[in-house]
Structure formats: structure tokens, C-alpha cells
Amino acid sequence: MNINLNENFFKLKESYLFSEIAKRVRDYSAKNTDKKIIKLGIGDVTLPLTPVVITSMHKAVDEMGNKDSFRGYAPEYGYNFIRDTVASFYKTWGVSIEGEEVFVSDGAKSDLGNIVDILGDNLILIPDPVYPVYLDSNIMSGRKVKFLNATIENNFLPMPDETITESTIIYLCSPNNPTGAVYSHKQLKIWVDYAIKTGSLIIFDSAYATFIKGDLPHSIFEIDGAKKCCIEINSLSKMAGFTGTRCAWTIVPNALESNGHKLNKMWARRQATKFNGVPYIIQRGAEAVFSEKGLQESKALVEYYMENARLISEVLKEKGVWFTGGISSPYIWLKCPNNLGSWEFFDYLLNNAQIVGTPGQGFGNGGEGYFRLTSFGDRENTLEAVERLRKLL
Ligand code: MLT
């Protein structure tokens, strides 16, 4: 063949972080078939969908098997019942949004990757370290990226660089993946004011919002002025165990305009063209998550995982390993002992304790020397991992 390819792809790391980890683990298991590996790497949930979600999905399956209640293509942006339900849920965070501002999709990752479709060539500001999708999707589109350094000194919460005065696209993730750091209202207000002043857009990833403890913002729309400069992306993956079921949402406020163009209309156009909606059965399951019982059940899932986080934190404290996170986030972000590099510590843990974690370097160069452990494992495996860490560290 002799076609022109998107050469931006050649600027990416050879493989996606979690694919690289999975490959290394497969190679190790192939050579060590007698060893039990405990995976605390990718943030994939282990508890099943909750009873109220399953009941609702079963009912929807029956509807799909009946000619009178069968449904074909779902609306591209989500059925009104789920768009309105999400909008009502935001009231519990003191946020008023309209159902038509909510776009339901098959995942936060898809939306974070696809949002670049409606954005032109702007300077992109991305925290380092952070969830790799922001950077990779912008590299694929050939965008120019500048990093916002997240360090111990700023508690992994970078603030605006006032020397950058042009209009930019800013990615923020709070609670942060991978560091677990959470912005306060005051800090987000500074970001929103900065975005308005510079004519910038903030893309706010709040996928871990329901893990927050204490008086911290769950949504960027809790901040005055955010509807003029922010898009928010959230998901049921971690909140309600939907990693394999797939359902998320993106909020594009009606008030969000650039040079007279409404971003809500543009995102609607993009989704209508390239996306055929989330399956009806899944949307009914998602709706059930937001019922009173569904929210109680989801809270219990989060509490279970946060108990794992506490157990992991305890052993790290006991061993004098520096770490943060694990309080308002399911991730524990630790400094690799003995000044090991991130991938060195990855190999050390895998070879000596058969525990898989995520090297901090995979989230950006600022993550070098750090390591992420997830609390999404099941209790038995987490306890076993804790014992192994107790012996090894
Ligand atoms: C993670 O481990 O960072 C996440 O589970 C990855 C994802 O949500 O795609």
C-alpha cells in the first residue's frame, strides 16, 4: 500500500500503558505457571453489579424480547430517562444542569479521546503525571502539549501558570488518577477564573467523584462560572462497577460557546455522526444506579474498596514507605523504596511477590520513581497482597 497514514501515531509510545503491563504479566506467567499473581495494576473493579441494577437490566432484557416493548437504535445522546436522571443526581451536589446538557456514552475513556474531534488546534495543558488518554489522544491529533507539573511540592495539584496567557485546552482530573489528589473549591475557582480570563476550556474528568470524603468538590459545575468554560466527563465504571458493562456521561453546558459557536451543538453533531448510543438494557441498569437503593448499593461498593485502600495504606505506613492517596480515591501513590525507578519496582514486585502494580512513569515523566496500587481488588487477594508486601518491604 502507498497511502498516507496519520504519522502522529508514530510519536506515541509503542503500546498503551495497560496493554504493556498486561503483556509483561502474560510473559511472566508463561514462565512461572506455578505462581499466583495478584493484580493491583489497572483500576478494574472486582465486585459484581449490584442487585437493583441487575433487576432493572433483567426487566429490560424481557422488554427487548417482546414485540411491543422492543427497541431498536437508542438515541445517540441517551434516552431522556437517563439524561434527566443524571441531571437530577447532580442536584445532590448542588449543581443545576439540564438533561439536554448530558450526553450518555459507552465510557469516559471514549469521550476523553473523542472530544478532540470538536476542538481545533490549541495549546493543550496536561498534568504530569496523569491518566494517559489525555496525552495520547492529543498526540494522535498532532496537538502541541505543555505539561503542568504535579509534584510533592504542590501536593500533586498543579495550579495555573500565569505566564501562559493564550487560550488553551486544560485537562484536570480530580480525584486524580493516579495520585489520588483532590482539588478544593478554592483551587478550582482559581482554575475557572483563569480559564475565563484566558478564553480557555477545561475538560474535567471526575470519574472518581463518589470516592471523595469531606467537603471537596465532586463536580466542576459546583464552581461559579464553570458553565462558561468547562466540560465534565464522568462514568459509572468505578462508582457502580460498570467497567465491563460500559456507561458514562459528558456534560456540555448550553452556555459553553467559543466565538459564537455552541459546543453542546457540536458535540451533539459529533455523536450523532459517529456514535449509535448505549444499549437500552445498559441504560436501564444505569438508571437504577441513581435510584435511592442503587445509590446505597454503590456506596457500599465504594466503601468496600476504600477498606482495601486502608489495608494497603497500613502496611505502607508500617514499612515507612512514603505514599499519598487512598482517602478520597481508590489509588495509592507511593514512592518506590530504595530509589528504584518505576519499572524497576514493577519488576521487583512482580518477581518477588507476584504483585502487579502500575509504574508511575507510565502516567508521565513526572511519575518516575513512583508507583500506583489500586484498591479495586477483592478482599481476599488484597489481604494476601498486603501480607506479601509485609514480608517483602
Ligand atoms: C486506570 O487503571 O487508570 C483505569 O482503570 C484505566 C481506565 O479507566 O481506563
Residues whose N, C-alpha, C, O or C-beta is under 5 A from the ligand:
A	BS01	MLT	G41 I42 G43 D44 K109 N177
